[in-house]
Amino acid sequence: MTTTLSSISTSPLPWPNQRELPETTRPLPAGTTVISADSHWLETGEFIDRMPAKYRDRAPRGVFNERGFHMEIDGETTDNPAMPSEMIEGRSGMWDAGIRVEEISREGVDQEILFPQRMLGVIRNKDFDYIQACMDAYNEMLADFCAEYPDKLHGLALLNYWDPDRTEDELQKIKALGFKGVLMPSLPPPHAKVYYNARALEPMWKAIGEAGLPLSFHVGETFDARGQGGLATTIVVAFQPFRRLFALLAFAGIFERNPGIRVVFTEGGISWVPSALFDCDKVYASFESEMTPKLAKPPSHYWFENCYATFIEDPSGLRQLDLIGVDKVLWGSDYPHPESAVGYTQQSLWDVFDATDSVEDAQKIVGGNAQKVWGLK
């Protein structure tokens, strides 16, 4: 029986802050640009001075203590008791851009797309005006962080997902800060009563489709590690939210009505894609008379027109590239999480070259596709 494990996923792996980085790297084929389409930074800066006066006493506050980093948003902790901060956020490159660039360079990574670490927790707040203030402050902080190494670090701005009348203006603000992409929650919290397939959100999707900024979704917005096996079970489930989201966007006609939308499903791997496309097409064919709206093409068509997915390690997915599309796949290191390739990045990259039919295909996956999606050099 052939193992499905990659050359990295062996147990146990050291925590990221205990992993040693290589002194030298095995050169990749000439002409290869490596871009991590999924990396994280830690929002340690001061929100207070960037928040409106009325919210400064409620501004997100972060401090370092003996257990790592601690953050509260509007008085509620964003800490995860199941995974102490020093284990998942312990590399100082998370908040020090200079150290970060040195570390990724040692592992052979040329550029990164940056996602938040704690700020996705802000969506749990029930005060939308406050959330917007936090998002604005975050976006300014991230823009400043990336500006230290503008050719290396590329952040994704948080985008308002609940007020479609504001989307166009928010996108203009985001563009003015120099961002090349945006991020929204994969599943808005129940209290928000925001449903991505609602007719009321059509102006939002139209504005996103016309803005020319790719829209990313990321795994892991909710976490419940209670009981025996709770941590591992939650992580496994949290890594698979995108079958539902792709189906929703396709069946609701959002892709069809807004062909300019480009969606990047982040850190959910790629092996889910073939079965999801088959099932979506099968359901549409089997229940076509009941479909609302009617689609001009089968749902799988919109994957190849509008969508991408990232992975850290996914050997089974790499075996199905003919069903997924080489041009639709992006590698990401997930720096610096426990499941990341930190310390093993070279192995992760060479796994891609070993699994693909050509050097050119591998070069697309480890960087070329990201260059096209976000317009990077």
CORMO-V241867 format. One record per helix or strand. SS is the DSSP state (2 for helix, 1 for strand). FROM is the first residue (numbers start at 0). TO is the last residue. If there is no record, write none. Layout:
BEGIN
ss: {SS	SS}
from: {FROM	FROM}
to: {TO	TO}
END
This chain:
BEGIN
ss: {2	1	2	2	1	1	1	2	2	2	1	2	2	1	1	2	1	2	2	1	2	2	2	1	2	2	2	1	2	2	2	1	2	2}
from: {15	34	47	52	60	67	75	84	91	96	110	118	127	152	156	166	180	189	198	213	229	241	253	262	271	287	298	306	314	320	325	328	344	358}
to: {17	39	49	57	64	72	76	87	93	105	114	123	146	154	157	175	182	191	210	217	237	250	256	265	285	289	305	310	317	323	327	330	354	373}
END
